[in-house]
Amino acid sequence: MEAVLLLFPKGAIAVAVMLALMLDSLAPGRARRGLIIATVALLTVGAVVAAVGIGRSAAFMDGALVVDRYSIFSDIVLLALGALVTLAALDSVGSSADGGDFHVLLYLSLGGASVLASAGNLIVVFLGIELAIIPTFALVAFRAEDRRSFEAALKYFLLSVFASAVLLFGFSLVYGSTGSVRLPPGVEVVASNMLIIGIALVLVGFGFKLAAFPFHQWLPDAFEVSHPEVAAFLAVGPKLAAVVALVRVLEGLTALSGAWTAALAGVALLTMLWGNLGAFRQTRLPRLLAYSAIAHAGYALVGLAGGGSRGMDGAVVYFAAYSAAALGAFLVVAMLLREGLGDRLADLRGLGRRRPLLAAAMSVFMVSMIGVPLFAGFWGKFSVFLGAIEGGLVWLAVAGVLNSAMSFGYYGNVIRLMYFGDAVDDRAPVGDPEPVGGLDAADGLDRGGGSVPTTPANRGSWGQRLALGAAVALTLLLGVIPSLLFGALGVSSGF
């Protein structure tokens, strides 16, 4: 009975895939919407059942699949994320002619991420990564009418294939050095040149999956041309599972902790810096959020570099704390596009007067991403910086705090434009390239802006509004009651 309880979340995702396969057999309308809503309910129940399993652990298939505090925590986040993304896409891409394909790809990637977070050996790690990543190639290219979508997906595909090859070669060297594919190996690990090279290749492979510097090139284009709901999933789902898998790999290689700690510290610093500096140059929200996601991957790597249980736990907690704000920010982008307001920063001017609730929600997400206390993002950054300090990397924690302060520049600019910028003239021509902050606002895709008056008919759907409200509630609730966040991982919120 306990095995059924622990495996129920993964079973819920498998059933969701089967339900998604049935969608195209139903005519658009009430029946299809009902099946999608039933899937949302199933994923929500799966997240609740996963929470019931907190504190339990088990191993299946000779240890190939492990259910422990990391995998349970990941399942809670992944299932909740899948439910909210499905709900948000209910009346947009999810109800399109290719809606069935969208849901199948989304749930297959979700299932891969869940398997990856529960991987007990190197083989399952690789299989989980591929199952989580391969469907996202098609999700990025889902705007079939947009050539840029195909180009971004092709870039993502080529770089990911290269990363997978490097990762698999790294795994083979680790296996050759330890004689075991288990995580942890279960044998005494002896430092050797082969093992050092293997770890280096593994870090490169995971660097591509996490979009860490200098392996981030695919992310900005993918986020810009994807449906906002897809970008929201990409920002959190596969990355959370990849961090958990990397934690499992590194936990068993303590003999070389000095080597991989130095490498991760350098990558974390450059990733934070590059992501924040790149975000300043962007004039469109999706690209700004893409570079922001790169920076957030760097913050998570700060915890991994610190090593020890607190640093590792902090890296896992970080993506969960960041997930609500990331999801919510992309949902705001989706609603802006649905209302014909555009996704340029210039289109945000006066949003606080035109759409006060939407602007207030976006402000909550921006403040959380900065890491202000009483918001979920604060506890994510607090945990990784504390893990770095306890790991003896005080300089890296200081660098992280300085980068967080730097990020206030572009996050604060979003808030400034919404509340202190002049309102966009609804009669302005579509694609008006008025510069923001001295930069060309015509950079990237031109999806219009300011030419379609907002009416109740074209405001966000009820699914988008409900998902956005849930994202706001989670961002505030986890910030005020951090024990919910840390307790789900089985650690003290006192840190």
RODO-2510 file (C-alpha; in nm, 4 decimals, decimal comma):
residues 495
     n   res          X          Y          Z
     1     m     0,0000     0,0000     0,0000
     2     e     0,2857     0,2370     0,0804
     3     a     0,4413     0,1669    -0,2602
     4     v     0,1143     0,2663    -0,4287
     5     l     0,1079     0,5890    -0,2284
     6     l     0,4659     0,6801    -0,3166
     7     l     0,4282     0,5977    -0,6856
     8     f     0,0844     0,7566    -0,7240
     9     p     0,2213     1,0955    -0,8439
    10     k     0,4085     0,9284    -1,1299
    11     g     0,1029     0,7186    -1,2063
    12     a    -0,1062     1,0355    -1,2188
    13     i     0,1261     1,1794    -1,4839
    14     a     0,1065     0,8547    -1,6851
    15     v    -0,2742     0,8673    -1,6748
    16     a    -0,2604     1,2340    -1,7762
    17     v    -0,0624     1,1340    -2,0864
    18     m    -0,3281     0,8768    -2,1769
    19     l    -0,6079     1,1273    -2,1249
    20     a    -0,4224     1,3742    -2,3453
    21     l    -0,4051     1,1121    -2,6213
    22     m    -0,7856     1,1038    -2,6149
    23     l    -0,8285     1,4777    -2,6613
    24     d    -0,8062     1,4851    -3,0400
    25     s    -1,0828     1,2240    -3,0618
    26     l    -1,3228     1,4737    -2,9023
    27     a    -1,4794     1,7637    -3,0866
    28     p    -1,3820     2,1085    -2,9581
    29     g    -1,6301     2,2140    -2,6979
    30     r    -1,7599     2,1112    -2,3595
    31     a    -1,6401     1,7491    -2,3724
    32     r    -1,2801     1,8428    -2,4514
    33     r    -1,2732     2,1168    -2,1900
    34     g    -1,4184     1,8750    -1,9365
    35     l    -1,1431     1,6223    -2,0030
    36     i    -0,8748     1,8910    -1,9666
    37     i    -1,0255     2,0103    -1,6373
    38     a    -1,0396     1,6487    -1,5166
    39     t    -0,6686     1,6199    -1,5971
    40     v    -0,6002     1,9347    -1,3944
    41     a    -0,7881     1,7775    -1,1030
    42     l    -0,5882     1,4552    -1,1406
    43     l    -0,2553     1,6393    -1,1329
    44     t    -0,3701     1,8389    -0,8302
    45     v    -0,4664     1,5200    -0,6476
    46     g    -0,1268     1,3765    -0,7394
    47     a     0,0466     1,6756    -0,5799
    48     v    -0,1625     1,6329    -0,2633
    49     v    -0,0871     1,2596    -0,2436
    50     a     0,2831     1,3345    -0,2937
    51     a     0,2639     1,5731     0,0036
    52     v     0,1093     1,2958     0,2141
    53     g     0,4209     1,0878     0,1468
    54     i     0,6587     1,3444     0,3005
    55     g     0,8966     1,1677     0,5379
    56     r     0,8700     0,8301     0,3675
    57     s     1,1227     0,6674     0,1360
    58     a     1,1511     0,3562    -0,0770
    59     a     1,3520     0,2101    -0,3643
    60     f     1,2137     0,0272    -0,6660
    61     m     1,3629    -0,1855    -0,9459
    62     d     1,6796    -0,2682    -0,7557
    63     g     1,7352     0,0948    -0,6628
    64     a     1,6977     0,2315    -1,0176
    65     l     1,4017     0,4431    -0,9017
    66     v     1,4232     0,6108    -0,5626
    67     v     1,1448     0,7880    -0,3773
    68     d     1,2872     1,0081    -0,1050
    69     r     1,2522     1,3644     0,0191
    70     y     1,4059     1,5092    -0,2972
    71     s     1,1800     1,3189    -0,5353
    72     i     0,8676     1,3798    -0,3258
    73     f     0,9429     1,7513    -0,3104
    74     s     1,0028     1,7584    -0,6858
    75     d     0,6787     1,5714    -0,7575
    76     i     0,4807     1,8229    -0,5535
    77     v     0,6289     2,1145    -0,7461
    78     l     0,6109     1,9457    -1,0871
    79     l     0,2501     1,8303    -1,0518
    80     a     0,1373     2,1698    -0,9251
    81     l     0,3244     2,3362    -1,2116
    82     g     0,1693     2,0999    -1,4659
    83     a    -0,1810     2,1650    -1,3303
    84     l    -0,1389     2,5429    -1,3402
    85     v     0,0165     2,5463    -1,6892
    86     t    -0,2674     2,3252    -1,8165
    87     l    -0,5223     2,5549    -1,6571
    88     a    -0,3576     2,8661    -1,7988
    89     a    -0,3474     2,7165    -2,1508
    90     l    -0,7102     2,5999    -2,1352
    91     d    -0,8457     2,8685    -2,3700
    92     s    -0,5283     2,9393    -2,5677
    93     v    -0,2832     2,6849    -2,7053
    94     g    -0,4505     2,4063    -2,5090
    95     s    -0,7791     2,4501    -2,6967
    96     s    -0,6251     2,4954    -3,0421
    97     a    -0,6501     2,2412    -3,3215
    98     d    -0,3211     2,0937    -3,1981
    99     g    -0,4241     2,1087    -2,8327
   100     g    -0,4017     1,7316    -2,7923
   101     d    -0,0412     1,7306    -2,9121
   102     f     0,0409     2,0157    -2,6756
   103     h    -0,0892     1,8291    -2,3723
   104     v     0,0777     1,5005    -2,4682
   105     l     0,4146     1,6737    -2,5065
   106     l     0,3691     1,8684    -2,1822
   107     y     0,2864     1,5600    -1,9746
   108     l     0,5584     1,3469    -2,1331
   109     s     0,8119     1,6124    -2,0362
   110     l     0,6553     1,6316    -1,6909
   111     g     0,6862     1,2543    -1,6535
   112     g     1,0482     1,2632    -1,7639
   113     a     1,1248     1,5319    -1,5085
   114     s     0,9585     1,3236    -1,2360
   115     v     1,1637     1,0163    -1,3323
   116     l     1,4808     1,2250    -1,3449
   117     a     1,4196     1,3546    -0,9922
   118     s     1,3822     0,9927    -0,8722
   119     a     1,6786     0,8495    -1,0622
   120     g     1,8797     0,6014    -0,8592
   121     n     2,1492     0,5294    -1,1153
   122     l     2,3239     0,6978    -1,4054
   123     i     2,1216     0,5108    -1,6685
   124     v     1,7894     0,6368    -1,5326
   125     v     1,9368     0,9880    -1,5035
   126     f     2,0113     0,9882    -1,8755
   127     l     1,6739     0,8384    -1,9696
   128     g     1,4924     1,0890    -1,7481
   129     i     1,6798     1,3835    -1,8979
   130     e     1,6013     1,2750    -2,2521
   131     l     1,2330     1,2134    -2,1769
   132     a     1,2072     1,5511    -2,0062
   133     i     1,3895     1,7444    -2,2792
   134     i     1,2912     1,5849    -2,6119
   135     p     0,9202     1,6838    -2,5943
   136     t     1,0195     2,0424    -2,5221
   137     f     1,1820     2,0731    -2,8666
   138     a     0,8364     2,0403    -3,0197
   139     l     0,6795     2,2657    -2,7562
   140     v     0,9215     2,5450    -2,8470
   141     a     0,8372     2,4969    -3,2162
   142     f     0,4629     2,4903    -3,1491
   143     r     0,4069     2,8227    -3,3251
   144     a     0,4205     2,6491    -3,6627
   145     e     0,3291     2,9682    -3,8483
   146     d     0,6340     3,1512    -3,7100
   147     r     0,9695     3,0691    -3,8722
   148     r     1,1518     3,2050    -3,5677
   149     s     0,9867     2,9340    -3,3596
   150     f     1,1384     2,6620    -3,5785
   151     e     1,4795     2,8307    -3,5752
   152     a     1,4810     2,8566    -3,1949
   153     a     1,3718     2,4939    -3,1594
   154     l     1,6448     2,3828    -3,4022
   155     k     1,9109     2,5720    -3,2050
   156     y     1,7756     2,4188    -2,8835
   157     f     1,7753     2,0715    -3,0396
   158     l     2,1298     2,0866    -3,1770
   159     l     2,2817     2,2191    -2,8563
   160     s     2,0864     1,9696    -2,6475
   161     v     2,2015     1,6755    -2,8624
   162     f     2,5606     1,7883    -2,8192
   163     a     2,5084     1,8260    -2,4430
   164     s     2,3533     1,4793    -2,4199
   165     a     2,6511     1,3260    -2,5982
   166     v     2,8933     1,5032    -2,3642
   167     l     2,6890     1,3991    -2,0608
   168     l     2,6744     1,0354    -2,1698
   169     f     3,0506     1,0291    -2,2298
   170     g     3,1002     1,1792    -1,8842
   171     f     2,8791     0,9107    -1,7306
   172     s     3,0823     0,6404    -1,9045
   173     l     3,4060     0,7797    -1,7551
   174     v     3,2476     0,8015    -1,4093
   175     y     3,1329     0,4403    -1,4443
   176     g     3,4761     0,3334    -1,5651
   177     s     3,6360     0,4985    -1,2622
   178     t     3,3935     0,3752    -0,9951
   179     g     3,2724     0,0476    -1,1460
   180     s     2,9150     0,1316    -1,0510
   181     v     2,6200     0,3151    -1,2049
   182     r     2,4425     0,3511    -0,8705
   183     l     2,3858     0,6875    -0,7027
   184     p     2,5752     0,7063    -0,4756
   185     p     2,8198     0,4473    -0,6154
   186     g     2,8212     0,2372    -0,2985
   187     v     3,1968     0,1820    -0,3290
   188     e     3,4984     0,3814    -0,2220
   189     v     3,5667     0,6463    -0,4836
   190     v     3,9338     0,6985    -0,5594
   191     a     4,0440     1,0204    -0,7279
   192     s     4,1854     0,9712    -1,0765
   193     n     4,2360     1,1711    -1,3946
   194     m     3,9625     0,9705    -1,5655
   195     l     3,7166     1,0553    -1,2886
   196     i     3,8099     1,4243    -1,2968
   197     i     3,7491     1,4390    -1,6722
   198     g     3,4234     1,2487    -1,6271
   199     i     3,2979     1,4939    -1,3658
   200     a     3,3961     1,7860    -1,5893
   201     l     3,1961     1,6432    -1,8786
   202     v     2,8981     1,5725    -1,6518
   203     l     2,9016     1,9339    -1,5339
   204     v     2,9144     2,0548    -1,8952
   205     g     2,6174     1,8346    -1,9843
   206     f     2,4099     1,9558    -1,6921
   207     g     2,5193     2,3119    -1,7668
   208     f     2,3359     2,2943    -2,1008
   209     k     2,0234     2,1541    -1,9349
   210     l     2,0260     2,4302    -1,6722
   211     a     2,1166     2,7026    -1,9266
   212     a     2,4213     2,7997    -1,7209
   213     f     2,6921     3,0220    -1,8710
   214     p     2,8394     2,9613    -2,1282
   215     f     2,5824     2,6990    -2,2281
   216     h     2,2813     2,9299    -2,2235
   217     q     2,2666     3,0372    -2,5889
   218     w     1,9447     2,8487    -2,6675
   219     l     1,7328     2,9932    -2,3873
   220     p     1,6544     3,3568    -2,4859
   221     d     1,5325     3,2673    -2,8354
   222     a     1,3338     2,9692    -2,7052
   223     f     1,1563     3,1810    -2,4445
   224     e     1,0861     3,4661    -2,6860
   225     v     0,9121     3,2614    -2,9537
   226     s     0,7401     3,0001    -2,7330
   227     h     0,3895     3,0310    -2,6035
   228     p     0,4236     3,1981    -2,2607
   229     e     0,2782     2,8873    -2,0942
   230     v     0,5545     2,6763    -2,2523
   231     a     0,8220     2,9228    -2,1409
   232     a     0,6834     2,9103    -1,7856
   233     f     0,7197     2,5326    -1,7818
   234     l     1,0687     2,5405    -1,9333
   235     a     1,1851     2,7934    -1,6754
   236     v     1,1170     2,5580    -1,3853
   237     g     1,0166     2,1965    -1,4593
   238     p     1,3173     2,0356    -1,6309
   239     k     1,5601     2,2569    -1,4385
   240     l     1,4305     2,1534    -1,0959
   241     a     1,4625     1,7862    -1,1862
   242     a     1,8101     1,8423    -1,3337
   243     v     1,9275     2,0083    -1,0116
   244     v     1,7986     1,7141    -0,8060
   245     a     1,9774     1,4688    -1,0380
   246     l     2,3004     1,6695    -1,0195
   247     v     2,2753     1,6671    -0,6389
   248     r     2,2496     1,2873    -0,6456
   249     v     2,5505     1,2561    -0,8773
   250     l     2,7720     1,4890    -0,6742
   251     e     2,6751     1,3447    -0,3344
   252     g     2,8604     1,0237    -0,4140
   253     l     3,1782     1,1969    -0,5350
   254     t     3,2983     1,3560    -0,2143
   255     a     3,6549     1,2421    -0,2854
   256     l     3,6729     1,5123    -0,5521
   257     s     3,4525     1,7734    -0,3860
   258     g     3,7281     2,0340    -0,4065
   259     a     3,7467     2,0044    -0,7856
   260     w     3,3770     2,0231    -0,8633
   261     t     3,3190     2,2892    -0,5966
   262     a     3,5674     2,5241    -0,7627
   263     a     3,4199     2,4567    -1,1070
   264     l     3,0608     2,5125    -0,9907
   265     a     3,1569     2,8292    -0,8043
   266     g     3,3107     2,9791    -1,1178
   267     v     3,0149     2,8797    -1,3355
   268     a     2,7680     3,0126    -1,0768
   269     l     2,9405     3,3518    -1,0630
   270     l     2,9575     3,3913    -1,4411
   271     t     2,5983     3,2691    -1,4849
   272     m     2,4601     3,5186    -1,2340
   273     l     2,6610     3,8036    -1,3820
   274     w     2,5853     3,7244    -1,7465
   275     g     2,2153     3,6717    -1,6829
   276     n     2,1749     3,9993    -1,4963
   277     l     2,3812     4,2034    -1,7409
   278     g     2,1968     4,0514    -2,0359
   279     a     1,8579     4,1317    -1,8829
   280     f     1,9404     4,5045    -1,8771
   281     r     1,9691     4,5104    -2,2563
   282     q     1,6303     4,3558    -2,3289
   283     t     1,3267     4,5491    -2,4471
   284     r     1,0779     4,2625    -2,4432
   285     l     0,9436     4,0864    -2,1382
   286     p     1,0011     3,7267    -2,2607
   287     r     1,3697     3,7925    -2,3316
   288     l     1,4108     3,9799    -2,0038
   289     l     1,2590     3,6841    -1,8197
   290     a     1,4838     3,4484    -2,0181
   291     y     1,8016     3,6226    -1,9054
   292     s     1,6512     3,6417    -1,5587
   293     a     1,6091     3,2624    -1,5697
   294     i     1,9773     3,2292    -1,6581
   295     a     2,0688     3,4384    -1,3549
   296     h     1,8418     3,2286    -1,1327
   297     a     2,0169     2,9119    -1,2511
   298     g     2,3368     3,0775    -1,1290
   299     y     2,1861     3,1407    -0,7861
   300     a     2,0880     2,7737    -0,7587
   301     l     2,4425     2,6717    -0,8529
   302     v     2,5687     2,8837    -0,5620
   303     g     2,4036     2,6344    -0,3275
   304     l     2,5473     2,3367    -0,5145
   305     a     2,8947     2,4900    -0,5058
   306     g     2,8659     2,5309    -0,1283
   307     g     2,8213     2,1553    -0,0992
   308     g     2,6985     1,9957     0,2212
   309     s     2,3374     1,9175     0,2978
   310     r     2,2331     2,2807     0,3402
   311     g     2,3802     2,3909     0,0115
   312     m     2,2295     2,0968    -0,1760
   313     d     1,8907     2,1444    -0,0102
   314     g     1,9074     2,5160    -0,0837
   315     a     1,9630     2,4541    -0,4557
   316     v     1,6544     2,2319    -0,4710
   317     v     1,4423     2,4719    -0,2653
   318     y     1,5529     2,7614    -0,4845
   319     f     1,3752     2,6472    -0,7977
   320     a     1,0573     2,5766    -0,6033
   321     a     1,0641     2,9259    -0,4501
   322     y     1,1334     3,0745    -0,7929
   323     s     0,8697     2,8655    -0,9721
   324     a     0,5604     3,0565    -0,8573
   325     a     0,7031     3,3949    -0,9585
   326     a     0,8345     3,2637    -1,2921
   327     l     0,5012     3,1019    -1,3758
   328     g     0,3108     3,4136    -1,2765
   329     a     0,5336     3,6494    -1,4770
   330     f     0,4865     3,4476    -1,7954
   331     l     0,1113     3,4315    -1,7330
   332     v     0,1099     3,8107    -1,7205
   333     v     0,2853     3,8067    -2,0602
   334     a     0,0194     3,5652    -2,1912
   335     m    -0,2602     3,7936    -2,0734
   336     l    -0,0945     4,1010    -2,2225
   337     l    -0,0697     3,9275    -2,5592
   338     r    -0,4282     3,8029    -2,5381
   339     e    -0,5461     4,1576    -2,4757
   340     g    -0,3447     4,2920    -2,7686
   341     l    -0,1217     4,5039    -2,5446
   342     g     0,2064     4,3493    -2,6644
   343     d     0,5044     4,2092    -2,4752
   344     r     0,7467     4,5022    -2,5075
   345     l     0,8582     4,6867    -2,1966
   346     a     0,7213     5,0020    -2,3600
   347     d     0,3757     4,8406    -2,3619
   348     l     0,3803     4,8245    -1,9802
   349     r     0,3640     5,2019    -1,9429
   350     g     0,0575     5,3026    -1,7465
   351     l    -0,0503     4,9404    -1,6871
   352     g    -0,0974     5,0239    -1,3186
   353     r    -0,3786     5,2621    -1,4130
   354     r    -0,5299     5,0571    -1,6957
   355     r    -0,5090     4,7126    -1,5309
   356     p    -0,4286     4,7667    -1,1602
   357     l    -0,4734     4,4021    -1,0557
   358     l    -0,2525     4,2715    -1,3355
   359     a     0,0147     4,5308    -1,2544
   360     a    -0,0053     4,4447    -0,8839
   361     a     0,0439     4,0741    -0,9623
   362     m     0,3427     4,1503    -1,1836
   363     s     0,4905     4,3674    -0,9078
   364     v     0,4619     4,0775    -0,6614
   365     f     0,6515     3,8508    -0,8998
   366     m     0,9236     4,1063    -0,9705
   367     v     0,9776     4,1767    -0,6006
   368     s     0,9934     3,8037    -0,5251
   369     m     1,2555     3,7492    -0,7953
   370     i     1,4665     4,0279    -0,6467
   371     g     1,4603     3,8392    -0,3163
   372     v     1,2804     4,0840    -0,0894
   373     p     1,1800     3,9403     0,2523
   374     l     0,8241     3,8118     0,3008
   375     f     0,8190     3,6830    -0,0575
   376     a     0,9009     3,3259    -0,1646
   377     g     1,2076     3,4297    -0,3618
   378     f     1,3765     3,5602    -0,0470
   379     w     1,3858     3,2160     0,1113
   380     g     1,5295     3,0622    -0,2022
   381     k     1,8188     3,3077    -0,2077
   382     f     1,8627     3,2940     0,1684
   383     s     1,9014     2,9152     0,1587
   384     v     2,1585     2,9035    -0,1230
   385     f     2,3642     3,1935     0,0153
   386     l     2,3687     3,0375     0,3624
   387     g     2,4741     2,7057     0,2089
   388     a     2,7628     2,8802     0,0329
   389     i     2,8722     3,0524     0,3550
   390     e     2,8691     2,7266     0,5500
   391     g     3,0660     2,5664     0,2672
   392     g     3,3399     2,8260     0,3078
   393     l     3,2476     3,0251    -0,0052
   394     v     3,1724     3,3564     0,1606
   395     w     3,2953     3,5459    -0,1449
   396     l     3,0441     3,3633    -0,3643
   397     a     2,7584     3,4430    -0,1262
   398     v     2,8613     3,8107    -0,1308
   399     a     2,8726     3,8008    -0,5100
   400     g     2,5227     3,6526    -0,5087
   401     v     2,3909     3,9312    -0,2852
   402     l     2,5501     4,1946    -0,5106
   403     n     2,3959     4,0317    -0,8173
   404     s     2,0574     4,0315    -0,6450
   405     a     2,0993     4,4025    -0,5807
   406     m     2,1949     4,4499    -0,9467
   407     s     1,8785     4,2717    -1,0591
   408     f     1,6710     4,5411    -0,8899
   409     g     1,7662     4,7633    -1,1855
   410     y     1,5676     4,5719    -1,4469
   411     y     1,2993     4,4269    -1,2201
   412     g     1,2447     4,7721    -1,0722
   413     n     1,2246     4,9178    -1,4227
   414     v     0,9280     4,6918    -1,4973
   415     i     0,7500     4,8244    -1,1878
   416     r     0,8478     5,1831    -1,2717
   417     l     0,7032     5,1581    -1,6219
   418     m     0,3762     5,0134    -1,4939
   419     y     0,3161     5,2808    -1,2301
   420     f     0,5172     5,5851    -1,3340
   421     g     0,5376     5,5570    -1,7131
   422     d     0,3017     5,7466    -1,9392
   423     a     0,0070     5,5360    -2,0488
   424     v     0,0364     5,3788    -2,3927
   425     d    -0,1883     5,5521    -2,6467
   426     d    -0,4376     5,2950    -2,7742
   427     r    -0,4356     5,4755    -3,1067
   428     a    -0,0597     5,4348    -3,1583
   429     p     0,0416     5,2298    -3,4628
   430     v     0,1218     4,8631    -3,4128
   431     g     0,4903     4,7955    -3,3526
   432     d     0,5776     5,1581    -3,2695
   433     p     0,9527     5,1289    -3,2106
   434     e     0,9728     5,3912    -2,9404
   435     p     1,2919     5,3286    -2,7424
   436     v     1,2904     5,2420    -2,3750
   437     g     1,5946     5,3471    -2,1773
   438     g     1,7783     5,4413    -2,4972
   439     l     1,7416     5,0938    -2,6498
   440     d     1,5626     4,9907    -2,9674
   441     a     1,2232     4,8550    -2,8674
   442     a     1,1876     4,6835    -3,2040
   443     d     1,4423     4,4201    -3,1005
   444     g     1,3111     4,0651    -3,1379
   445     l     0,9641     3,9620    -3,2458
   446     d     0,7067     4,2294    -3,3082
   447     r     0,3813     4,1099    -3,1592
   448     g     0,2194     4,4481    -3,1643
   449     g     0,1279     4,6639    -2,8729
   450     g    -0,1101     4,9372    -2,7855
   451     s    -0,3380     4,9042    -3,0883
   452     v    -0,6149     4,6859    -2,9463
   453     p    -0,8320     4,8415    -2,6741
   454     t    -0,8770     4,6172    -2,3713
   455     t    -1,2350     4,4943    -2,3288
   456     p    -1,3897     4,2279    -2,1053
   457     a    -1,4136     4,0042    -2,4146
   458     n    -1,0404     3,9874    -2,4775
   459     r    -0,9155     3,9914    -2,1207
   460     g    -0,7462     3,6803    -1,9850
   461     s    -0,9552     3,3648    -1,9695
   462     w    -1,0861     3,2365    -1,6380
   463     g    -0,8197     2,9646    -1,6461
   464     q    -0,5431     3,2217    -1,6844
   465     r    -0,6881     3,4365    -1,4086
   466     l    -0,7207     3,1386    -1,1732
   467     a    -0,3651     3,0213    -1,2443
   468     l    -0,2353     3,3771    -1,2007
   469     g    -0,4172     3,4104    -0,8690
   470     a    -0,2691     3,0798    -0,7514
   471     a     0,0806     3,2003    -0,8471
   472     v     0,0320     3,5233    -0,6499
   473     a    -0,1046     3,3323    -0,3499
   474     l     0,1862     3,0862    -0,3502
   475     t     0,4439     3,3637    -0,3838
   476     l     0,3022     3,5435    -0,0812
   477     l     0,2115     3,2368     0,1259
   478     l     0,5508     3,0687     0,0911
   479     g     0,7169     3,3986     0,1754
   480     v     0,5180     3,4531     0,4931
   481     i     0,5100     3,0851     0,5990
   482     p     0,8432     2,9392     0,4794
   483     s     0,7857     2,6237     0,6837
   484     l     0,5510     2,5108     0,4044
   485     l     0,8393     2,5331     0,1580
   486     f     1,1135     2,3832     0,3723
   487     g     0,8835     2,1326     0,5413
   488     a     0,7977     1,9803     0,2042
   489     l     1,1674     1,9004     0,1643
   490     g     1,1916     1,7696     0,5168
   491     v     1,4213     2,0404     0,6547
   492     s     1,3756     2,3140     0,9114
   493     s     1,2687     2,6587     0,7920
   494     g     1,4985     2,8047     1,0546
   495     f     1,8036     2,7036     0,8482
***
